[in-house]
């Protein structure tokens, strides 16, 4: 292949561009999430990752190792990691005497879902990269946006917070022949060196494999429900909530709500509401954590970690109405990223505009998404 720009050969382009693609594609694993105010019940989460991109080119396989991290929030099982939470320094490399500079930015927000009960973790979105190779006349050459859909059908381990993600169907667009990319000549060498002459890569040509670790780890605990009670007066102006559970699973709580805070989520046949429990409302008393907020919808939470007992009480018009049967009623107490879920739907009594009561509910099969 002919030499261009003082020794910039197709082989050098291939190596330099492979490094760029590795940085671009592995980083995309980290980004999820719409910006703006965090929804009720959202908690912080950070992902660290390590992995690599394997690119099949006419000259052989190239695997590029990449490390990074991203911080955002999780609400239920929905992950939001905005671009501002991504921590990944620009990459500077040398290939055969040529300096290659890479910078990355999110091409819009990404989103993900993590489900400890099924082991599923999915992340999707897009990323834009800019490459500069001064010796070849390449300056802030835009690559992408590259769209990625990473998944691990049964790979998330709630005991460790670890998962392995992969996307074997990436499609890379051809490098545009614009001045920022060195013009048609350099762009043509890049595309031919990487097998992108047809306008982009073919399925299976690019493979991305990434190991991620969630901190704090996301854990779902299913608990029995001794009693779940909702009451209301005829007008609906006075409503109350009482939940009791005696389950040894509650002894497994590892997160301190005084540091992480929490939330209570109430799901009925027609409503789904989450009420925050800020860290400042929690205290520690002789083997238990207690939350008090006389003016809140959730007024009291007691978690007895020594004997495995939970009590939740609440009041106010934000609680479910009882004009129709709300069952089944699911209550999720989240402390940090630990979810304790009870579901009242079997042995229940219901009186319209008066009360709903469920007793002796078994552990649900899974926590709600």
TIVO-193431 format. One line per 4 residues: number of its first residue (from 1); for each residue x, y, z of N, C-alpha, C. Coordinates in pm, whole numbers, padded with zeros to 5 digits. Layout:
# residues N
NUM = X/Y/Z/X/Y/Z/X/Y/Z  ...
//
This chain:
# residues 369
1 = 00085/-00119/00000/00000/00000/00000/00088/00124/00000  00047/00226/-00075/00129/00345/-00086/00137/00419/00045  00250/00489/00066/00268/00572/00185/00204/00707/00164  00143/00760/00269/00077/00890/00264/00119/00972/00384
5 = 00134/01101/00364/00165/01195/00473/00289/01153/00550  00400/01138/00480/00529/01117/00545/00535/00988/00624  00494/00877/00564/00509/00750/00631/00381/00696/00692  00267/00762/00670/00140/00713/00723/00090/00605/00630
9 = 00115/00479/00663/00080/00367/00578/-00052/00308/00622  -00108/00221/00534/-00232/00154/00569/-00218/00072/00697  -00102/00009/00718/-00081/-00070/00840/-00088/00018/00963  -00026/00137/00955/-00029/00229/01070/-00171/00277/01095
13 = -00244/00306/00987/-00382/00348/01003/-00463/00240/01072  -00441/00114/01029/-00516/00004/01087/-00493/-00005/01238  -00367/00000/01280/-00335/-00010/01422/-00392/00108/01500  -00372/00229/01450/-00419/00347/01522/-00570/00349/01531
17 = -00635/00314/01421/-00781/00319/01422/-00840/00208/01508  -00772/00093/01513/-00819/-00013/01602/-00817/00033/01747  -00714/00107/01785/-00707/00160/01922/-00823/00255/01948  -00853/00338/01850/-00965/00430/01864/-01095/00353/01886
21 = -01119/00252/01802/-01243/00179/01812/-01255/00107/01945  -01144/00054/01994/-01148/-00012/02125/-01192/00085/02232  -01136/00205/02232/-01174/00304/02333/-01318/00345/02317  -01363/00363/02192/-01499/00408/02168/-01600/00306/02215
25 = -01583/00182/02169/-01689/00085/02190/-01697/00034/02331  -01585/00008/02396/-01591/-00041/02533/-01648/00065/02624  -01613/00190/02599/-01663/00297/02684/-01814/00305/02680  -01876/00271/02568/-02020/00284/02557/-02093/00203/02661
29 = -02032/00098/02713/-02096/00019/02817/-02134/00105/02936  -02064/00213/02958/-02075/00281/03086/-02178/00390/03090  -02225/00436/02977/-02290/00568/02982/-02432/00573/03028  -02530/00499/03046/-02673/00516/03045/-02733/00639/03113
33 = -02850/00689/03064/-02936/00767/03147/-02979/00903/03105  -03108/00934/03108/-03156/01067/03081/-03119/01163/03192  -03089/01285/03152/-03053/01387/03250/-03179/01444/03314  -03159/01526/03416/-03271/01590/03481/-03287/01542/03623
37 = -03400/01580/03684/-03423/01545/03823/-03436/01394/03839  -03375/01343/03945/-03380/01199/03970/-03520/01162/04015  -03573/01049/03967/-03706/01007/04010/-03706/00965/04155  -03825/00966/04215/-03836/00922/04354/-03788/00779/04365
41 = -03718/00750/04474/-03669/00616/04496/-03539/00584/04426  -03479/00677/04356/-03353/00650/04288/-03238/00653/04389  -03141/00566/04364/-03023/00557/04450/-02898/00563/04364  -02787/00605/04422/-02664/00613/04342/-02607/00475/04310
45 = -02542/00467/04195/-02475/00344/04156/-02355/00380/04068  -02250/00304/04081/-02131/00323/03999/-02092/00191/03935  -02057/00197/03808/-02008/00079/03738/-01862/00099/03702  -01781/00001/03734/-01645/-00004/03681/-01642/-00115/03577
49 = -01553/-00104/03481/-01550/-00205/03376/-01408/-00233/03331  -01391/-00351/03279/-01267/-00388/03212/-01303/-00487/03103  -01238/-00475/02992/-01272/-00565/02883/-01194/-00530/02758  -01250/-00563/02646/-01179/-00537/02522/-01268/-00549/02401
53 = -01222/-00489/02295/-01287/-00495/02165/-01200/-00578/02071  -01260/-00671/02004/-01189/-00749/01902/-01241/-00710/01766  -01151/-00662/01683/-01184/-00614/01549/-01117/-00704/01445  -01196/-00762/01359/-01144/-00847/01252/-01118/-00763/01128
57 = -00993/-00748/01092/-00953/-00668/00977/-00884/-00756/00874  -00862/-00705/00753/-00788/-00783/00654/-00649/-00822/00702  -00593/-00746/00796/-00459/-00776/00845/-00457/-00865/00968  -00573/-00908/01015/-00579/-00994/01133/-00666/-00937/01243
61 = -00664/-01003/01359/-00746/-00962/01472/-00671/-00866/01562  -00743/-00766/01615/-00687/-00672/01711/-00780/-00666/01831  -00725/-00690/01951/-00803/-00681/02075/-00744/-00570/02159  -00827/-00475/02197/-00783/-00356/02268/-00840/-00356/02409
65 = -00755/-00361/02515/-00806/-00354/02653/-00843/-00211/02691  -00955/-00198/02764/-01002/-00066/02808/-01055/-00077/02951  -01028/00027/03032/-01083/00037/03168/-01155/00170/03183  -01258/00174/03266/-01329/00299/03288/-01430/00286/03400
69 = -01508/00390/03421/-01613/00388/03522/-01720/00490/03487  -01838/00471/03545/-01947/00567/03527/-02037/00562/03648  -02089/00678/03687/-02177/00688/03803/-02310/00747/03761  -02416/00699/03823/-02549/00749/03794/-02645/00706/03901
73 = -02767/00670/03861/-02870/00630/03957/-02941/00505/03908  -03004/00437/04004/-03090/00324/03974/-03220/00342/04050  -03332/00322/03983/-03464/00328/04045/-03537/00199/04009  -03567/00118/04109/-03617/-00015/04079/-03505/-00093/04012
77 = -03528/-00134/03888/-03425/-00202/03810/-03375/-00116/03695  -03421/00008/03685/-03385/00095/03574/-03261/00177/03606  -03162/00169/03519/-03034/00237/03539/-03029/00364/03455  -02979/00470/03514/-02953/00595/03442/-02810/00637/03473
81 = -02726/00640/03370/-02587/00683/03385/-02562/00794/03284  -02586/00919/03321/-02570/01030/03226/-02425/01047/03184  -02407/01110/03072/-02272/01130/03017/-02181/01201/03115  -02238/01290/03196/-02157/01363/03292/-02096/01273/03399
85 = -02149/01152/03415/-02096/01061/03514/-01987/00968/03462  -01958/00978/03333/-01857/00890/03273/-01718/00946/03303  -01630/00860/03353/-01492/00899/03383/-01401/00816/03293  -01350/00879/03189/-01260/00811/03096/-01170/00916/03032
89 = -01043/00908/03065/-00949/01008/03014/-00927/00989/02865  -00888/01098/02798/-00848/01089/02659/-00731/00994/02641  -00725/00930/02528/-00625/00828/02501/-00519/00881/02406  -00393/00871/02445/-00283/00907/02356/-00196/00784/02336
93 = -00173/00748/02213/-00092/00631/02181/00007/00665/02071  00107/00581/02058/00203/00591/01949/00206/00463/01871  00197/00475/01741/00207/00361/01653/00304/00394/01540  00416/00319/01540/00520/00338/01439/00559/00485/01426
97 = 00578/00548/01543/00625/00685/01545/00518/00791/01529  00392/00752/01515/00284/00849/01496/00202/00861/01625  00177/00986/01669/00094/01010/01786/-00054/01009/01747  -00132/00936/01823/-00276/00928/01801/-00347/00976/01927
101 = -00435/01075/01913/-00509/01132/02025/-00658/01100/02007  -00722/01054/02114/-00863/01015/02108/-00940/01084/02220  -01052/01144/02187/-01144/01196/02288/-01283/01138/02263  -01360/01126/02370/-01491/01061/02361/-01599/01150/02422
105 = -01719/01139/02369/-01834/01210/02426/-01961/01131/02397  -02056/01141/02487/-02182/01070/02468/-02262/01136/02357  -02317/01055/02269/-02404/01104/02162/-02549/01089/02208  -02583/01160/02314/-02714/01143/02377/-02702/01046/02494
109 = -02809/01032/02569/-02808/00949/02688/-02832/00803/02654  -02784/00717/02741/-02805/00574/02728/-02888/00525/02846  -02937/00402/02837/-03023/00350/02943/-02997/00202/02961  -03027/00153/03080/-03005/00011/03108/-03105/-00043/03207
113 = -03110/-00175/03216/-03194/-00245/03312/-03111/-00356/03374  -03118/-00367/03507/-03049/-00474/03578/-03152/-00547/03664  -03156/-00679/03651/-03253/-00758/03725/-03181/-00869/03801  -03161/-00851/03932/-03090/-00953/04009/-03159/-01088/04011
117 = -03293/-01089/03995/-03366/-01215/04002/-03340/-01304/03881  -03324/-01245/03765/-03301/-01322/03643/-03155/-01322/03600  -03075/-01231/03656/-02936/-01219/03614/-02917/-01134/03491  -03024/-01071/03442/-03015/-00992/03320/-02960/-00853/03347
121 = -02874/-00808/03259/-02823/-00671/03260/-02810/-00627/03117  -02880/-00520/03080/-02879/-00469/02943/-02848/-00321/02943  -02765/-00279/02850/-02729/-00138/02835/-02728/-00105/02687  -02787/00009/02651/-02788/00049/02511/-02773/00199/02499
125 = -02724/00244/02383/-02707/00386/02358/-02607/00411/02247  -02548/00528/02248/-02457/00566/02141/-02345/00655/02194  -02233/00653/02125/-02116/00732/02162/-02049/00787/02038  -01996/00907/02051/-01922/00971/01942/-01777/00987/01984
129 = -01685/00953/01895/-01543/00969/01922/-01482/01067/01824  -01373/01130/01867/-01296/01218/01779/-01149/01177/01785  -01091/01156/01669/-00953/01111/01659/-00868/01218/01591  -00748/01236/01644/-00652/01328/01584/-00519/01258/01565
133 = -00465/01267/01444/-00331/01218/01411/-00263/01331/01335  -00198/01423/01408/-00144/01543/01344/-00054/01514/01225  00029/01410/01234/00122/01382/01124/00052/01341/00996  -00073/01294/01008/-00147/01251/00890/-00254/01351/00849
137 = -00257/01467/00917/-00358/01566/00884/-00497/01530/00933  -00504/01443/01034/-00633/01403/01092/-00651/01480/01222  -00754/01565/01227/-00777/01650/01344/-00924/01648/01383  -00955/01593/01501/-01092/01582/01550/-01182/01514/01448
141 = -01135/01405/01394/-01214/01327/01298/-01329/01258/01371  -01454/01290/01338/-01566/01229/01409/-01590/01085/01363  -01599/00995/01460/-01627/00855/01431/-01757/00820/01502  -01857/00784/01426/-01986/00750/01485/-02090/00857/01452
145 = -02201/00860/01531/-02220/00781/01653/-02228/00631/01628  -02175/00556/01724/-02179/00410/01721/-02284/00362/01819  -02380/00287/01769/-02490/00238/01853/-02457/00099/01906  -02481/00081/02035/-02442/-00043/02100/-02557/-00095/02186
149 = -02575/-00225/02183/-02673/-00291/02269/-02604/-00409/02336  -02563/-00388/02460/-02491/-00490/02536/-02587/-00563/02627  -02566/-00693/02641/-02656/-00770/02727/-02584/-00890/02786  -02640/-00939/02895/-02594/-01061/02959/-02717/-01135/03008
153 = -02768/-01229/02931/-02896/-01292/02965/-02900/-01353/03105  -02792/-01416/03149/-02792/-01481/03280/-02660/-01459/03352  -02606/-01336/03341/-02471/-01318/03389/-02453/-01234/03514  -02554/-01157/03558/-02534/-01071/03673/-02540/-01153/03801
157 = -02439/-01136/03887/-02429/-01208/04013/-02454/-01110/04126  -02571/-01120/04191/-02603/-01023/04295/-02515/-01040/04419  -02450/-01155/04433/-02361/-01175/04548/-02234/-01093/04535  -02192/-01064/04413/-02068/-00989/04390/-02088/-00857/04317
161 = -02204/-00839/04253/-02228/-00720/04172/-02160/-00725/04037  -02115/-00843/03995/-02039/-00856/03871/-02126/-00912/03759  -02091/-00874/03637/-02159/-00927/03519/-02065/-00919/03400  -02089/-01005/03302/-02015/-01000/03176/-02112/-00963/03066
165 = -02077/-00860/02989/-02162/-00809/02883/-02097/-00834/02747  -02181/-00847/02646/-02127/-00868/02512/-02223/-00812/02408  -02166/-00769/02297/-02242/-00730/02179/-02164/-00780/02058  -02222/-00876/01989/-02156/-00935/01873/-02213/-00885/01741
169 = -02300/-00785/01748/-02365/-00736/01627/-02339/-00587/01603  -02226/-00538/01650/-02194/-00397/01628/-02178/-00370/01479  -02221/-00254/01438/-02202/-00210/01299/-02132/-00075/01302  -02012/-00071/01247/-01934/00052/01242/-01951/00119/01107
173 = -01980/00248/01109/-01992/00321/00983/-01854/00353/00928  -01847/00373/00799/-01720/00408/00736/-01677/00548/00778  -01546/00570/00780/-01491/00701/00814/-01520/00798/00700  -01576/00914/00730/-01608/01009/00622/-01483/01072/00563
177 = -01487/01099/00436/-01371/01159/00368/-01370/01309/00378  -01384/01362/00500/-01389/01507/00520/-01250/01556/00562  -01225/01686/00552/-01092/01738/00588/-01047/01700/00729  -01140/01696/00825/-01101/01661/00962/-01045/01520/00971
181 = -01082/01434/00877/-01034/01295/00875/-00920/01276/00776  -00857/01385/00735/-00744/01377/00643/-00782/01377/00497  -00908/01395/00466/-00952/01395/00328/-00981/01254/00278  -01031/01244/00155/-01069/01113/00101/-00956/01011/00098
185 = -00831/01057/00080/-00719/00964/00069/-00696/00887/00199  -00680/00960/00309/-00657/00895/00438/-00780/00815/00480  -00900/00873/00461/-01022/00802/00498/-01034/00673/00419  -00996/00676/00294/-01002/00556/00213/-00909/00447/00264
189 = -00788/00487/00309/-00693/00389/00365/-00750/00329/00494  -00807/00413/00579/-00867/00363/00703/-00976/00261/00672  -01064/00298/00581/-01177/00209/00551/-01133/00078/00488  -01037/00083/00395/-00991/-00040/00331/-00912/-00126/00430
193 = -00834/-00062/00518/-00755/-00137/00614/-00843/-00212/00713  -00960/-00156/00743/-01048/-00218/00842/-01166/-00290/00779  -01169/-00301/00647/-01278/-00373/00583/-01409/-00299/00586  -01404/-00168/00577/-01525/-00086/00582/-01559/-00023/00448
197 = -01504/-00078/00339/-01523/-00013/00209/-01669/-00008/00167  -01750/-00103/00215/-01890/-00107/00174/-01979/-00013/00250  -01923/00079/00328/-02000/00176/00404/-02008/00144/00551  -01952/00030/00589/-01953/-00006/00730/-01913/-00151/00750
201 = -01903/-00190/00876/-01863/-00327/00906/-01978/-00424/00881  -01944/-00550/00873/-02045/-00654/00856/-02071/-00721/00991  -02191/-00778/01011/-02220/-00845/01138/-02117/-00953/01168  -02071/-00953/01293/-01971/-01050/01335/-01829/-01005/01318
205 = -01808/-00892/01249/-01672/-00843/01228/-01615/-00781/01354  -01703/-00728/01438/-01661/-00661/01561/-01728/-00728/01680  -01651/-00760/01782/-01704/-00821/01904/-01658/-00740/02024  -01752/-00708/02111/-01722/-00634/02233/-01755/-00722/02353
209 = -01659/-00740/02442/-01681/-00817/02565/-01630/-00735/02682  -01716/-00714/02783/-01683/-00626/02895/-01729/-00690/03025  -01643/-00687/03125/-01681/-00726/03261/-01709/-00599/03341  -01825/-00594/03409/-01862/-00478/03488/-01885/-00519/03632
213 = -01868/-00421/03722/-01895/-00442/03864/-01981/-00326/03913  -02096/-00357/03971/-02186/-00255/04025/-02152/-00229/04171  -02142/-00101/04207/-02116/-00061/04345/-02211/00052/04383  -02293/00042/04488/-02316/-00081/04563/-02382/-00186/04473
217 = -02361/-00312/04505/-02423/-00417/04426/-02575/-00411/04440  -02645/-00450/04337/-02791/-00449/04336/-02840/-00587/04378  -02918/-00591/04486/-02962/-00719/04542/-03113/-00714/04567  -03182/-00820/04526/-03325/-00835/04555/-03344/-00942/04662
221 = -03418/-00906/04768/-03453/-01001/04873/-03605/-01018/04873  -03654/-01139/04858/-03798/-01164/04868/-03829/-01201/05014  -03929/-01136/05071/-03964/-01160/05212/-04113/-01194/05225  -04145/-01267/05331/-04285/-01297/05359/-04355/-01173/05414
225 = -04487/-01171/05402/-04564/-01060/05457/-04662/-01110/05562  -04635/-01076/05688/-04727/-01119/05794/-04858/-01044/05782  -04852/-00913/05753/-04974/-00835/05736/-04948/-00717/05646  -05041/-00689/05556/-05040/-00569/05476/-05177/-00506/05480
229 = -05188/-00386/05536/-05318/-00324/05561/-05324/-00184/05504  -05427/-00158/05423/-05459/-00024/05374/-05599/00011/05423  -05616/00132/05476/-05749/00176/05518/-05778/00314/05463  -05906/00349/05460/-05948/00482/05416/-06084/00513/05477
233 = -06113/00642/05492/-06249/00681/05529/-06332/00692/05402  -06459/00719/05415/-06550/00718/05300/-06511/00820/05193  -06462/00934/05236/-06426/01039/05138/-06287/01020/05081  -06206/00935/05142/-06069/00915/05095/-05972/01017/05147
237 = -06015/01101/05238/-05927/01206/05290/-05834/01157/05399  -05865/01041/05456/-05781/00982/05560/-05745/00840/05516  -05619/00818/05486/-05575/00686/05441/-05453/00643/05523  -05443/00514/05550/-05330/00465/05629/-05270/00340/05565
241 = -05146/00312/05606/-05073/00195/05559/-05003/00129/05678  -05012/-00003/05685/-04936/-00080/05784/-04883/-00207/05716  -04754/-00231/05728/-04693/-00352/05673/-04607/-00415/05782  -04621/-00545/05800/-04539/-00620/05895/-04481/-00742/05826
245 = -04356/-00771/05854/-04292/-00892/05804/-04201/-00949/05911  -04206/-01079/05928/-04111/-01150/06013/-04041/-01253/05925  -03921/-01221/05885/-03850/-01307/05790/-03701/-01300/05819  -03633/-01414/05835/-03489/-01410/05861/-03408/-01345/05750
249 = -03467/-01333/05631/-03397/-01267/05521/-03362/-01123/05558  -03443/-01060/05642/-03417/-00922/05682/-03286/-00908/05759  -03237/-01019/05813/-03108/-01015/05882/-02993/-00995/05785  -03019/-01013/05654/-02913/-01004/05554/-02882/-00861/05511
253 = -02958/-00764/05563/-02932/-00624/05526/-02787/-00587/05555  -02717/-00541/05452/-02577/-00502/05467/-02556/-00352/05456  -02655/-00281/05402/-02641/-00138/05376/-02690/-00057/05495  -02618/00046/05532/-02656/00134/05642/-02744/00246/05587
257 = -02872/00251/05621/-02959/00356/05567/-02921/00495/05615  -02845/00506/05723/-02800/00639/05768/-02702/00700/05669  -02640/00615/05588/-02547/00664/05485/-02612/00668/05348  -02693/00565/05315/-02745/00551/05180/-02890/00595/05163
261 = -02965/00606/05276/-03106/00638/05263/-03184/00521/05205  -03309/00545/05170/-03390/00438/05114/-03519/00490/05056  -03612/00399/05032/-03743/00435/04978/-03841/00322/05002  -03970/00355/04997/-04076/00256/05000/-04159/00273/04874
265 = -04173/00164/04801/-04251/00163/04677/-04376/00080/04700  -04493/00134/04663/-04620/00064/04679/-04682/00046/04542  -04703/-00079/04503/-04758/-00111/04371/-04892/-00181/04390  -04997/-00125/04330/-05130/-00187/04335/-05173/-00222/04192
269 = -05295/-00266/04178/-05347/-00300/04046/-05353/-00180/03954  -05357/-00059/04011/-05373/00060/03927/-05270/00169/03951  -05189/00157/04058/-05094/00265/04089/-04956/00208/04121  -04857/00294/04107/-04718/00258/04138/-04650/00385/04187
273 = -04630/00396/04318/-04571/00517/04375/-04453/00482/04464  -04353/00571/04465/-04235/00552/04547/-04217/00673/04638  -04185/00647/04765/-04168/00752/04865/-04026/00744/04921  -03952/00852/04910/-03814/00854/04955/-03804/00855/05107
277 = -03698/00791/05156/-03666/00790/05299/-03523/00843/05313  -03505/00974/05322/-03370/01033/05323/-03285/00980/05438  -03156/00978/05416/-03063/00923/05515/-03071/00995/05649  -03103/01126/05647/-03109/01203/05770/-03220/01162/05865
281 = -03319/01086/05816/-03429/01045/05902/-03406/00914/05972  -03290/00851/05949/-03262/00719/06006/-03175/00728/06131  -03203/00637/06224/-03119/00623/06343/-03093/00474/06367  -02992/00446/06448/-02957/00308/06484/-02983/00290/06632
285 = -03067/00189/06667/-03100/00165/06807/-03097/00015/06835  -03005/-00030/06914/-02996/-00166/06967/-03047/-00274/06872  -02971/-00296/06766/-03005/-00403/06673/-03111/-00370/06572  -03144/-00242/06557/-03246/-00204/06459/-03212/-00070/06397
289 = -03266/-00049/06277/-03264/00082/06212/-03406/00137/06215  -03418/00266/06246/-03550/00327/06255/-03555/00458/06177  -03668/00475/06106/-03691/00597/06028/-03818/00662/06079  -03812/00794/06101/-03928/00868/06148/-03947/00994/06065
293 = -04070/01020/06023/-04105/01144/05952/-04254/01168/05974  -04285/01242/06080/-04424/01263/06118/-04504/01331/06008  -04438/01411/05924/-04509/01484/05820/-04507/01416/05685  -04445/01299/05674/-04435/01232/05545/-04546/01133/05521
297 = -04552/01081/05398/-04649/00976/05369/-04610/00847/05441  -04482/00812/05433/-04429/00702/05514/-04380/00763/05644  -04447/00733/05751/-04418/00801/05877/-04316/00726/05963  -04311/00592/05948/-04221/00515/06034/-04179/00387/05963
301 = -04050/00355/05976/-03998/00226/05931/-03907/00173/06040  -03925/00046/06076/-03836/-00020/06172/-03785/-00149/06108  -03654/-00165/06107/-03592/-00287/06056/-03512/-00348/06170  -03559/-00461/06221/-03489/-00530/06329/-03399/-00636/06267
305 = -03273/-00601/06248/-03181/-00692/06180/-03139/-00809/06268  -03153/-00797/06397/-03112/-00907/06486/-03214/-01021/06486  -03341/-00989/06470/-03444/-01095/06473/-03521/-01108/06342  -03492/-01023/06244/-03557/-01035/06115/-03701/-00990/06115
309 = -03723/-00861/06142/-03858/-00808/06148/-03863/-00671/06082  -03974/-00643/06014/-03994/-00515/05946/-04132/-00461/05979  -04136/-00330/06009/-04263/-00259/06031/-04259/-00131/05949  -04364/-00108/05871/-04377/00016/05792/-04515/00073/05818
313 = -04523/00201/05851/-04652/00267/05867/-04653/00396/05786  -04773/00437/05745/-04786/00560/05667/-04927/00614/05674  -04941/00738/05626/-05072/00802/05623/-05071/00911/05517  -05190/00948/05469/-05200/01060/05377/-05267/01022/05246
317 = -05304/01124/05171/-05380/01103/05048/-05295/01055/04932  -05163/01045/04948/-05079/00988/04843/-05083/00835/04844  -05139/00777/04950/-05154/00632/04956/-05267/00589/04863  -05271/00460/04825/-05372/00414/04728/-05515/00435/04776
321 = -05604/00462/04680/-05747/00468/04711/-05801/00326/04719  -05919/00312/04775/-05981/00180/04787/-06119/00178/04723  -06136/00259/04618/-06263/00257/04547/-06284/00122/04479  -06175/00059/04439/-06180/-00076/04383/-06069/-00157/04448
325 = -06074/-00288/04431/-05976/-00376/04494/-05836/-00346/04441  -05743/-00304/04525/-05609/-00270/04478/-05518/-00391/04459  -05564/-00509/04504/-05478/-00626/04503/-05441/-00677/04365  -05329/-00744/04355/-05234/-00766/04463/-05157/-00638/04496
329 = -05115/-00626/04621/-05039/-00509/04666/-04896/-00554/04696  -04801/-00490/04628/-04660/-00519/04648/-04594/-00401/04717  -04516/-00431/04820/-04443/-00327/04892/-04294/-00359/04882  -04216/-00261/04836/-04072/-00278/04819/-04001/-00175/04906
333 = -03927/-00224/05005/-03841/-00137/05084/-03700/-00145/05024  -03648/-00032/04982/-03512/-00027/04925/-03422/00049/05021  -03311/-00014/05056/-03208/00049/05138/-03081/00048/05054  -03037/00167/05014/-02931/00169/04915/-02978/00095/04793
337 = -02902/-00004/04748/-02942/-00084/04633/-02988/-00224/04672  -03029/-00240/04800/-03089/-00365/04845/-03240/-00348/04850  -03312/-00437/04782/-03457/-00431/04775/-03519/-00547/04853  -03612/-00516/04943/-03686/-00617/05018/-03831/-00610/04973
341 = -03881/-00720/04914/-04010/-00718/04845/-04109/-00815/04908  -04229/-00766/04939/-04339/-00849/04988/-04460/-00826/04898  -04539/-00931/04879/-04655/-00921/04788/-04777/-00982/04856  -04881/-00900/04872/-05005/-00943/04935/-05111/-00964/04828
345 = -05140/-01092/04796/-05236/-01118/04690/-05312/-01247/04707  -05281/-01325/04810/-05348/-01452/04830/-05460/-01443/04931  -05425/-01452/05058/-05525/-01444/05164/-05554/-01296/05194  -05658/-01243/05132/-05689/-01101/05148/-05838/-01084/05175
349 = -05869/-00972/05238/-06007/-00927/05251/-06014/-00785/05200  -06125/-00751/05136/-06140/-00616/05079/-06282/-00567/05101  -06291/-00445/05152/-06418/-00374/05164/-06401/-00240/05095  -06477/-00217/04990/-06462/-00096/04911/-06474/00028/04997
353 = -06383/00124/04970/-06382/00252/05041/-06367/00235/05192  -06301/00126/05233/-06282/00103/05375/-06145/00040/05404  -06120/-00087/05356/-05996/-00151/05392/-05958/-00262/05294  -05828/-00281/05285/-05769/-00396/05216/-05671/-00459/05313
357 = -05682/-00589/05336/-05593/-00655/05430/-05545/-00786/05370  -05414/-00806/05372/-05354/-00932/05330/-05272/-00987/05445  -05279/-01119/05464/-05207/-01180/05577/-05131/-01303/05530  -05022/-01330/05601/-04942/-01451/05581/-04906/-01474/05433
361 = -04857/-01369/05371/-04821/-01379/05229/-04685/-01449/05215  -04673/-01546/05125/-04545/-01612/05104/-04448/-01520/05031  -04324/-01560/05028/-04225/-01482/04953/-04262/-01479/04804  -04259/-01363/04740/-04286/-01359/04596/-04175/-01427/04518
365 = -04205/-01467/04396/-04106/-01533/04313/-03993/-01438/04276  -04025/-01310/04263/-03923/-01212/04224/-03969/-01074/04267  -03875/-00982/04276/-03909/-00842/04300/-03954/-00779/04170  -04041/-00676/04176/-04089/-00614/04053/-03978/-00537/03982
369 = -03991/-00527/03852/-03895/-00451/03771/-03911/-00303/03797
//
